[in-house]
Amino acid sequence: MGVAPAHADPDWSRAKVLEVDLSSFAYTPATITLQHGTPYRLHLVNTSGGGHDFVAKEFFAQATLDPANRSIVDKGKVAVDGGESVEVDLVATRAGTYDVHCSHFMHSTFGMKGRIIVL
């Protein structure tokens, strides 16, 4: 996990909420744009009946996560059961473009992939 700037801890109560819908077989929006250094709350909503996940290993590796959310992200992956939602508070610490995909069998082949752009 990334390291937050030494001068201040993020104010998670002021995190900007970004909703991402996980459906069969897409992320909406497929491209997420974030400002580095800004706290965000990713609100991942699975609108389908089956399970999906949000895999972004390189992105989560560089991010600073709210300590209360660290157990939600497992090896760069957030699992979201059908009809459920999960929230992850984070700060992107490094600009770049990061791939996102669903690791369930054939889901990314059917189009369940996207990207995160950190400015």
Buried (B, 14 or more C-beta within 10 A) or exposed (E): BBEBEEEEEBEBEEBEEBEBBBEBBBBEEEEBEBEBBBBBBBBBBBBBEEBBBBBBBBBBBBBBBBEEBEEBBEEBBBBBEEEEBBBBBBBBBBEEEBBBBBBBEEBBEEBBBBBBEBE
